[in-house]
Amino acid sequence: MTSAHQISDYNPQMAECNAIASQVIGSCIAVHKIIGSGMRRKTYIECLVHELNERNIQVKTNIQIPLVYKNNIIDEGIKIDMLIDESIILLPVVSKNITEEHVLELLNLLKHANCPLGLIVNFNERFLRGGAIRRVIRTSEMGIV
């Protein structure tokens, strides 16, 4: 049975993001099963674009967004590797493990791109489960859920 508190906390945007995130995770697993671990990040990104397109999920790569500092636009701006469905940032990594630096990077990307949800996927793991995938939710306090 669902409580009144749970119903009032329902957020349709997050429900849709979570549904898409599940498909994205499935796409990451499919790519990893075919090409394995330890490849270059760019390889995983290119394969994921194909996989997401096959699933009719909108994806953009190498997105540059301006960084505004004290009302000045900084030339370099911010680069997002993968923006999915205009609401989810996917940060693919090939690393020994997902670090606090990865999480902080994703939180900053979520903040500046105004996206509610991000995924960090470590393709260097033998299997994509447990600590290989981390979901990061941007809250008003910029905390991690």
C-alpha positions in Angstrom: 0.0 0.0 0.0 1.3 3.5 -0.9 1.2 6.2 1.8 0.0 9.7 1.3 3.6 10.9 1.8 4.8 8.8 -1.1 2.1 10.0 -3.4 2.8 13.7 -2.6 6.5 13.1 -3.3 5.8 11.7 -6.8 7.7 13.6 -9.4 6.6 12.8 -13.0 9.8 14.2 -14.5 12.0 12.0 -12.3 9.8 9.0 -13.0 10.4 9.5 -16.7 14.1 10.1 -16.1 14.4 6.9 -14.1 12.6 4.9 -16.9 15.0 6.3 -19.5 18.0 5.8 -17.1 17.1 2.1 -16.9 17.2 1.8 -20.7 20.5 3.7 -20.7 21.9 1.2 -18.2 20.7 -1.6 -20.3 22.4 -0.1 -23.3 25.7 0.2 -21.3 25.5 -3.4 -20.3 24.8 -4.5 -23.9 27.8 -2.5 -25.2 30.0 -3.9 -22.4 29.0 -7.5 -23.1 30.0 -7.1 -26.8 33.3 -5.2 -26.5 34.4 -5.9 -23.0 36.4 -3.8 -20.6 39.5 -1.6 -20.9 38.8 0.1 -24.3 39.1 3.8 -24.8 36.3 6.1 -23.5 35.7 7.3 -27.1 35.0 3.7 -28.2 32.3 3.2 -25.5 30.7 6.6 -26.4 30.6 5.7 -30.1 29.1 2.3 -29.4 26.6 3.7 -26.9 25.4 6.2 -29.5 24.6 3.3 -31.9 22.9 1.3 -29.1 20.8 4.2 -27.9 19.8 5.1 -31.4 18.6 1.5 -32.0 16.5 1.9 -28.9 15.1 5.2 -30.2 16.6 7.2 -27.3 17.7 10.7 -28.1 21.4 11.2 -27.5 23.8 14.1 -28.1 27.6 14.0 -27.8 30.3 16.5 -27.1 27.9 19.2 -26.0 29.5 22.6 -25.1 27.6 24.7 -22.7 28.7 28.2 -21.6 30.1 28.7 -18.1 28.9 32.0 -16.7 31.2 33.4 -14.0 30.1 36.8 -12.5 28.0 37.6 -15.6 30.9 36.7 -17.9 30.8 33.8 -20.3 34.0 31.8 -20.0 35.4 30.8 -23.4 36.1 27.2 -22.6 32.7 26.5 -21.1 31.8 23.0 -20.0 31.9 19.9 -22.2 29.3 17.1 -21.7 30.3 13.8 -23.2 26.7 12.4 -23.5 23.4 14.1 -23.0 20.5 11.8 -23.2 16.9 12.9 -23.7 17.8 16.4 -22.7 17.7 15.4 -19.1 20.3 12.7 -18.2 24.1 13.2 -18.4 26.1 10.0 -18.9 29.7 10.1 -17.7 31.5 7.1 -19.1 34.8 6.4 -17.4 37.5 3.8 -17.8 39.1 3.8 -14.4 40.2 1.5 -11.6 37.0 2.6 -9.8 34.5 5.4 -9.6 36.1 8.1 -7.5 34.8 11.1 -5.6 36.3 13.3 -8.4 34.0 11.6 -10.9 31.0 12.3 -8.7 32.0 15.9 -8.2 32.5 16.3 -11.9 29.1 14.9 -12.7 27.4 17.1 -10.0 29.0 20.2 -11.6 27.8 19.1 -15.0 24.3 18.5 -13.7 24.2 21.9 -12.1 25.5 23.9 -15.1 23.4 22.0 -17.6 20.3 22.1 -15.3 19.8 18.3 -15.6 18.2 16.3 -12.8 19.9 13.0 -13.2 23.4 11.7 -14.1 25.0 8.3 -14.5 28.6 7.3 -14.1 29.5 4.1 -15.7 32.9 2.5 -15.3 33.6 0.4 -18.3 36.9 -0.8 -16.9 35.1 -3.3 -14.7 34.8 -7.0 -15.7 31.1 -6.8 -15.1 28.8 -3.8 -15.0 27.1 -4.3 -11.7 27.6 -3.1 -8.1 30.1 -0.4 -8.0 30.5 -0.1 -11.8 27.4 2.1 -12.1 26.5 5.1 -10.0 23.3 7.2 -10.2 23.6 10.8 -9.2 20.6 13.0 -8.6 20.8 16.8 -8.5 18.8 18.2 -5.7 18.2 21.8 -4.8 21.0 21.5 -2.3 23.2 19.8 -4.9 23.5 16.6 -2.8 23.8 13.1 -3.9 20.9 10.7 -3.6 
